[in-house]
Amino acid sequence: MSARTQYLLLCVPGFVLPYGQFVPWLLEHGLDGGTFFRELFANRIGGFFAMDVLVSTVALFTFMSVEAKRVAVRARWLPVAATLLVGVSLGLPLFLYLRETTRSQLDSRLAA
C-alpha cells in the first residue's frame, strides 16, 4: 500500500474519532464556549492534552506553510480548514496525502 493511500485512509479515523467525542458533547451542551473551555481544562491531564494539541497545531501550520510552497501543493487551504474544523488528526494526514499526490504527479511528468 502506498504512503499516499495510507495517508488518505488515516483521514477517516482522523475525522471519525474526534467527532465521535465532540458531536455527543455538542448535542448535550450546544455551542457553549465557556463550558467547552471549562471542561477542556477541568483537570491537569485535560490541560496537558489541550496544550499539546495547540503546540502541535502551530507546528503543523508552520510545516504546511513551508512544505506547501516547496512542493507547490494545491488546495493548501484544505488541510488548514480541516485542522481548524476537526483537528491535527485530520489536517496532518490530509496535508501529507496532498503532498504525496503533488510529488507523484511531478515524478510522473519528469519520467515522461
C-alpha positions as CSV (number, residue, x, y, z in Angstrom):
1,M,0.0,0.0,0.0
2,S,1.4,3.4,-1.0
3,A,2.1,6.1,1.5
4,R,-0.4,8.3,-0.3
5,T,-3.2,5.6,0.3
6,Q,-2.2,5.2,3.9
7,Y,-2.4,9.0,4.5
8,L,-5.8,9.1,2.9
9,L,-7.0,6.1,5.0
10,L,-5.8,7.9,8.1
11,C,-8.1,10.8,7.3
12,V,-11.1,8.5,8.2
13,P,-10.2,7.9,11.9
14,G,-8.8,11.4,12.0
15,F,-12.3,12.7,11.4
16,V,-14.5,9.9,13.0
17,L,-12.7,9.6,16.3
18,P,-12.6,13.2,17.3
19,Y,-16.1,13.9,16.1
20,G,-17.3,10.7,17.8
21,Q,-16.5,12.5,21.1
22,F,-17.4,16.1,20.0
23,V,-20.8,15.6,18.5
24,P,-22.4,14.0,21.6
25,W,-20.9,16.8,23.7
26,L,-22.2,19.4,21.3
27,L,-25.7,17.8,21.3
28,E,-25.7,17.9,25.1
29,H,-24.2,21.4,25.6
30,G,-24.7,23.3,22.3
31,L,-22.2,25.9,21.2
32,D,-21.3,26.9,24.8
33,G,-17.7,28.2,24.6
34,G,-17.5,28.8,28.4
35,T,-18.5,25.2,29.2
36,F,-16.2,23.9,26.4
37,F,-13.1,25.6,27.9
38,R,-14.1,24.8,31.5
39,E,-14.4,21.1,30.7
40,L,-11.3,21.1,28.5
41,F,-9.2,22.5,31.4
42,A,-11.2,20.7,34.1
43,N,-8.0,19.0,35.3
44,R,-4.3,18.9,34.6
45,I,-4.5,16.0,32.2
46,G,-7.1,17.7,30.1
47,G,-4.9,20.8,30.1
48,F,-1.9,18.7,29.2
49,F,-3.7,17.4,26.1
50,A,-5.1,20.8,25.2
51,M,-1.6,22.4,25.3
52,D,-0.1,19.5,23.4
53,V,-2.7,19.9,20.6
54,L,-2.3,23.7,20.5
55,V,1.5,23.4,20.1
56,S,1.1,20.6,17.6
57,T,-1.3,22.8,15.6
58,V,1.2,25.7,15.4
59,A,4.0,23.3,14.4
60,L,1.7,21.7,11.7
61,F,0.7,25.1,10.3
62,T,4.4,26.1,10.1
63,F,5.3,22.8,8.4
64,M,2.4,23.0,6.0
65,S,3.3,26.6,5.0
66,V,7.0,25.8,4.3
67,E,6.3,22.4,2.6
68,A,3.4,23.6,0.6
69,K,5.5,26.3,-1.0
70,R,8.5,24.0,-1.5
71,V,6.5,21.2,-3.2
72,A,3.8,23.5,-4.7
73,V,0.9,21.7,-3.1
74,R,-2.5,22.6,-4.5
75,A,-5.5,23.3,-2.3
76,R,-3.2,24.1,0.6
77,W,-6.2,25.8,2.3
78,L,-8.0,22.4,2.7
79,P,-5.8,20.9,5.4
80,V,-5.8,24.2,7.3
81,A,-9.6,24.2,7.3
82,A,-9.6,20.5,8.3
83,T,-7.3,21.3,11.2
84,L,-9.5,24.2,12.4
85,L,-12.7,22.3,12.0
86,V,-11.6,18.8,13.2
87,G,-8.0,18.9,14.4
88,V,-4.5,17.8,13.7
89,S,-5.7,14.2,13.4
90,L,-7.3,15.1,10.1
91,G,-5.2,18.1,9.0
92,L,-1.9,16.3,9.1
93,P,-2.8,13.1,7.1
94,L,-4.8,15.2,4.6
95,F,-1.8,17.5,4.0
96,L,0.5,14.5,3.7
97,Y,-1.9,13.0,1.2
98,L,-2.0,16.2,-0.9
99,R,1.8,16.5,-0.7
100,E,2.3,12.9,-1.9
101,T,-0.2,13.4,-4.7
102,T,1.7,16.5,-5.9
103,R,5.0,14.7,-5.7
104,S,3.7,11.7,-7.6
105,Q,2.3,14.0,-10.3
106,L,5.7,15.7,-10.6
107,D,7.5,12.4,-10.7
108,S,5.3,11.1,-13.5
109,R,5.9,14.3,-15.5
110,L,9.6,14.0,-15.1
111,A,9.6,10.4,-16.1
112,A,7.7,11.1,-19.3
